[in-house]
Amino acid sequence: MDSRHRYPALYLVFFAAFSGFAAFRNVLLSEMGMSGFQMGLVGTVMVVAGVVVQPLWGFLADYTRSPARVLVVAAAVSAVALLAYPLGASMPGDAFLLVAAGTAVFSMGRAPIVPLANALVLRHGFDYGYARSFGSLSFGASVLVVGFVLAYTTTLLVVYFYIAGMVVFVALAVGIPDDTDSVFAGDLGTRALGLLGRRDFQVVLLAAFLLGVVARSGDAFFSVYMRAVGLGDGYTGAAWAVKTVAETVLFLSVGRVALSYGSLVSIGGLGFAAGYAALAASPTLAAVMLGNVGLGVGIALLYFALVNLAHESAPDGLHSTAQTLLTSVGVGAGGALGQAVAGWLVDAVGVQDMFFYLAAAAVVLAATGLAVRAVTGRGATTA
């Protein structure tokens, strides 16, 4: 397969496979008898495990100059580990420890897939927004279908759907050639630590951390919210589809607009704030759909800005490391904290009011766009 089609296909297959699990994981855990706090802990375990190992995957990909082989191994590990969910569902008694352990291993395998794909796309000069739009579109379409199918079948379907998707993903990844560029002179570990010391990269990590707090927490409990307000799984899929259509449109168009990356961070943060405020204030179908447009705008603008900034901050030979640091130390660490706090808030104030707190956090995220703009320079534009 030609690289022009292979890279978009990687995003398409991965996000389609992951969509059901991402959207309905906590519904599955709820059906297994877990509390909001336990669901939050599972989400935190999932994120923390990825945070710990993700930079190691990136370092390994840069060191071996073979990110494709790393992708194959990682995808296989994640698929096998997810079998802990059906095993736990079939066990009598509390399956929390088994599911938490399986989630940790699953996350260790899943963690490097998207950042390594990002590094491959950008390093070989492909349009990131175009390739990533296939992931957004497939996620929305798949979660829409899964949402309606779950009304007639077991929620464990999301696990089997992911495993089948990883079989296709591995078949695509094995055809990617190794990087033939020579490794830069100097110690790889020292250069990686030096990247963390750069002020521009630190500001990008701060914005990514807040993105993790805001986005991962909302995603984890959205399906729980939809059931709590009486809208159900079918409309959950429809709402995710609306969100990802908005993402797709923005990913395809944002590169043609002359705005600084800092401005994109600010606008994206405000999109999240508006979307979450709509969910908290008016749990009607119209408000939920409109709110998800704001969430889709936010996720596309923020990921476009931060992924490109991480790539531009990285020296030659460290692009995979930079992307895994962005999604682990940044988005992943923020998501770990956010999901733990969100799980506590669900038990304390209810899932609907929790979104008021996420809206406030999104305003703080929007304010960091000013710091991104100041550090990266006014000349850093998307067009």
C-alpha positions in Angstrom: 0.0 0.0 0.0 1.2 3.5 -0.9 2.3 5.6 2.1 -0.2 8.3 1.1 -3.0 5.8 1.9 -1.2 3.7 4.6 -0.8 6.5 7.2 -4.4 7.7 7.0 -5.5 4.0 7.2 -3.5 3.6 10.4 -5.5 6.4 12.1 -8.8 5.1 10.6 -8.4 1.6 11.9 -7.0 2.4 15.3 -9.6 5.0 16.2 -12.4 2.9 14.8 -11.3 -0.1 17.0 -10.8 2.1 20.1 -14.0 4.1 19.8 -16.3 1.7 21.5 -14.0 1.0 24.4 -13.3 4.7 24.9 -16.9 5.7 24.9 -18.5 2.8 26.8 -15.7 1.5 29.1 -17.3 3.0 32.2 -20.7 1.6 31.2 -19.1 -1.8 31.0 -17.5 -1.3 34.4 -20.8 -0.1 35.9 -22.5 -3.2 34.6 -19.7 -5.2 36.4 -20.8 -3.5 39.7 -18.1 -0.9 40.1 -18.6 2.4 41.8 -17.8 5.8 40.4 -14.7 5.9 42.5 -13.5 2.5 41.2 -14.2 3.6 37.6 -12.1 6.6 38.3 -9.3 4.5 39.6 -9.4 2.2 36.6 -9.2 5.3 34.4 -6.3 6.6 36.4 -4.5 3.2 36.2 -5.0 3.3 32.5 -3.5 6.7 32.1 -0.7 6.3 34.6 0.5 3.0 33.1 0.7 4.8 29.7 2.5 7.8 31.2 5.2 5.5 32.7 6.0 3.5 29.6 5.2 5.8 26.8 8.5 7.7 26.7 10.3 4.4 26.8 8.5 3.3 23.6 9.4 6.6 22.0 13.0 6.3 23.0 13.1 2.7 21.7 11.6 3.8 18.4 14.2 6.5 18.0 17.1 4.3 19.1 16.2 1.4 16.8 15.0 3.7 14.0 12.1 1.2 13.6 8.9 2.8 14.9 6.8 0.4 12.7 8.1 -2.6 14.6 7.4 -0.9 17.9 3.8 -0.2 16.7 3.3 -3.9 15.8 4.5 -5.1 19.2 2.5 -2.5 21.1 -0.8 -3.2 19.2 -0.4 -6.9 19.9 0.2 -6.4 23.6 -2.8 -4.1 24.0 -5.2 -6.6 22.2 -4.2 -9.6 24.4 -4.4 -7.6 27.6 -7.9 -6.4 27.0 -9.1 -10.0 27.4 -9.1 -9.3 31.2 -12.5 -7.6 30.8 -14.5 -10.6 29.5 -12.6 -12.8 32.0 -13.5 -10.5 34.9 -17.1 -10.3 33.8 -17.4 -14.1 33.9 -15.9 -14.3 37.4 -18.0 -14.5 40.6 -17.3 -11.7 43.1 -15.3 -8.5 42.7 -13.2 -8.4 39.5 -11.7 -4.9 40.2 -8.1 -6.1 40.7 -8.1 -8.3 37.6 -9.6 -5.5 35.4 -7.3 -2.9 36.8 -4.2 -5.1 36.1 -5.5 -5.9 32.6 -6.2 -2.2 32.0 -2.6 -1.4 33.0 -1.1 -3.8 30.5 -3.5 -2.7 27.8 -2.6 0.9 28.4 1.1 0.1 28.2 0.6 -1.4 24.7 -1.9 1.2 23.5 0.0 4.2 24.8 2.6 4.7 22.0 0.3 3.9 19.0 -1.0 7.4 18.2 2.2 9.4 19.1 4.4 7.1 17.0 1.9 7.4 14.1 2.1 11.2 14.6 5.9 11.2 14.5 5.9 9.0 11.3 3.5 11.3 9.5 5.2 14.5 10.4 8.8 13.2 9.9 7.9 12.0 6.4 6.3 15.3 5.4 2.7 14.2 5.3 -0.2 16.6 6.2 -1.0 15.7 9.9 -4.4 17.3 9.8 -5.4 15.4 6.8 -4.2 12.0 8.1 -5.6 12.6 11.6 -9.0 13.5 10.2 -9.5 9.9 9.1 -9.2 8.9 12.8 -11.8 11.4 13.9 -14.2 10.4 11.2 -13.8 6.7 11.8 -14.1 7.2 15.6 -17.4 9.0 15.2 -18.9 6.6 12.7 -17.8 3.6 14.7 -19.1 4.8 18.1 -22.4 5.7 16.4 -22.8 2.2 15.2 -21.6 0.6 18.4 -24.0 2.8 20.5 -27.0 1.5 18.6 -25.7 -2.1 18.5 -25.2 -2.2 22.3 -29.0 -1.8 22.7 -29.2 -5.4 21.4 -26.1 -7.1 22.6 -23.5 -7.3 25.4 -21.3 -4.3 26.2 -18.3 -6.7 25.9 -18.6 -6.2 22.2 -16.4 -3.2 22.5 -13.5 -5.4 23.7 -13.8 -7.9 20.8 -14.2 -5.0 18.4 -10.9 -3.5 19.6 -9.1 -6.9 19.3 -10.3 -7.4 15.7 -9.2 -3.9 14.8 -5.7 -4.5 16.1 -5.3 -7.5 13.8 -5.9 -5.2 10.8 -3.7 -2.5 12.3 -0.8 -4.9 12.6 -1.2 -5.9 9.0 -0.9 -2.3 8.0 2.0 -1.4 10.2 4.3 -4.3 9.1 4.6 -2.7 5.7 6.1 0.5 6.9 9.9 0.6 6.2 12.5 1.4 8.8 13.9 4.9 9.1 17.1 4.9 7.0 18.4 8.3 8.3 21.5 8.1 10.5 21.2 8.7 14.2 22.5 12.1 15.2 25.8 12.4 16.9 25.8 12.5 20.7 24.1 10.5 23.5 20.4 9.9 22.8 19.5 9.9 26.5 21.2 13.2 27.1 19.5 14.8 24.2 16.1 13.5 25.3 16.6 15.1 28.8 17.7 18.3 27.1 14.4 18.4 25.3 12.6 18.5 28.6 14.7 21.4 29.7 13.6 23.6 26.8 11.3 26.4 27.8 9.2 26.1 24.6 8.7 22.4 25.1 7.8 22.9 28.8 5.0 25.3 27.9 3.7 22.8 25.3 3.7 20.1 28.0 1.8 22.4 30.4 -1.0 23.0 27.8 -1.0 19.3 27.1 -1.4 18.4 30.8 -4.4 20.7 31.1 -5.8 19.2 27.9 -5.5 15.8 29.5 -7.4 17.0 32.6 -10.2 18.4 30.6 -10.6 16.0 27.7 -9.9 12.6 29.3 -12.2 13.2 32.2 -15.1 14.3 30.1 -14.7 11.4 27.7 -14.5 8.8 30.5 -17.8 9.8 32.1 -19.8 11.0 29.1 -21.6 7.7 28.6 -22.4 7.6 32.3 -23.8 11.1 32.0 -26.0 10.2 29.1 -27.5 7.3 31.0 -28.0 9.5 34.1 -29.9 12.1 32.2 -32.1 9.5 30.4 -30.7 9.9 26.9 -29.2 6.4 26.6 -26.5 4.6 24.6 -28.0 5.3 21.2 -27.8 9.0 21.6 -24.4 8.6 23.2 -23.1 7.3 19.9 -24.9 10.1 18.0 -23.3 12.7 20.2 -19.8 11.2 19.7 -20.5 11.2 16.0 -21.4 14.9 16.0 -18.2 15.6 18.0 -16.0 13.7 15.6 -17.5 15.3 12.5 -16.6 18.7 14.0 -13.1 17.4 14.7 -12.8 16.2 11.1 -13.9 19.5 9.6 -11.4 21.4 11.8 -8.5 19.0 11.2 -9.0 19.4 7.4 -9.3 23.2 7.5 -7.2 24.5 10.4 -3.9 24.2 8.5 -5.2 26.7 5.9 -5.9 29.4 8.5 -3.2 31.9 9.5 -3.5 31.7 13.3 -0.7 31.2 15.8 -0.6 27.9 17.7 -1.2 29.9 20.9 -4.4 31.3 19.5 -5.5 27.8 18.6 -4.9 26.6 22.1 -7.0 29.5 23.5 -9.9 29.0 21.1 -9.8 25.2 21.7 -10.0 25.7 25.4 -13.0 28.0 25.1 -14.6 25.3 22.9 -14.3 22.8 25.7 -15.6 25.3 28.2 -18.7 26.1 26.1 -19.3 22.4 25.4 -19.1 21.3 29.1 -21.2 24.2 30.3 -23.9 23.1 27.9 -23.9 19.6 29.3 -24.0 20.7 32.9 -26.6 23.5 32.4 -29.1 21.8 30.1 -29.2 18.0 29.8 -31.4 18.0 26.7 -30.7 16.3 23.4 -30.2 19.6 21.6 -27.8 21.0 24.2 -25.8 17.8 24.2 -25.4 17.8 20.5 -24.5 21.4 20.3 -22.1 21.0 23.2 -20.3 18.2 21.4 -19.7 20.5 18.5 -17.7 22.7 20.9 -15.8 19.7 22.2 -14.9 18.6 18.7 -13.6 22.0 17.8 -11.6 22.1 21.0 -10.0 18.7 20.6 -9.0 19.3 16.9 -7.5 22.8 17.5 -5.6 21.7 20.6 -4.1 18.5 19.1 -3.2 20.2 15.9 -1.4 23.0 17.7 0.4 20.8 20.3 1.4 17.9 18.0 3.0 20.3 15.5 4.7 22.4 18.3 6.2 19.2 19.8 7.5 18.2 16.4 9.0 21.6 15.8 10.6 21.6 19.2 12.3 18.3 18.8 15.9 17.9 17.3 16.5 15.5 14.5 16.3 11.9 15.7 14.0 12.6 18.7 10.6 13.1 17.0 9.2 9.9 18.4 10.4 10.7 21.9 8.9 14.2 21.6 5.5 12.9 20.6 5.4 10.3 23.4 6.5 12.8 26.0 3.7 15.1 24.8 1.1 12.4 25.2 2.5 10.9 28.4 4.0 13.6 30.6 1.5 16.1 29.1 -1.9 14.6 28.2 -1.5 11.4 30.0 -0.5 12.8 33.4 -3.2 15.4 33.2 -5.7 12.6 32.3 -4.6 10.5 35.3 -5.2 13.4 37.7 -8.4 14.5 35.9 -10.1 11.1 35.9 -9.3 10.5 39.6 -10.8 13.8 40.6 -13.7 13.4 38.2 -14.5 10.0 39.7 -14.6 11.6 43.1 -16.8 14.4 41.9 -19.2 11.9 40.3 -19.8 10.4 43.7 -19.8 13.7 45.5 -21.9 16.0 43.3 -23.2 13.8 40.5 -22.0 13.3 36.9 -24.0 16.3 35.6 -22.6 18.9 38.0 -19.1 17.4 37.4 -19.1 19.1 34.0 -19.3 22.5 35.6 -15.9 21.9 37.1 -14.5 20.7 33.8 -15.8 23.8 32.1 -13.9 25.9 34.7 -10.7 23.9 34.1 -11.2 24.5 30.3 -11.1 28.2 30.9 -7.7 27.8 32.6 -6.5 25.8 29.6 -7.6 28.6 27.2 -5.5 31.1 29.3 -2.4 29.0 28.7 -2.7 29.8 25.0 -1.3 33.2 25.9 1.9 31.6 27.4 2.2 29.3 24.3 2.0 32.4 22.0 4.6 34.3 24.1 7.1 31.5 24.2 6.8 30.1 20.7 6.7 33.5 19.1 4.1 35.5 17.2 5.5 34.1 13.9 4.4 30.5 14.7 1.3 30.2 12.5 -0.6 27.4 11.0 -0.7 28.7 7.4 
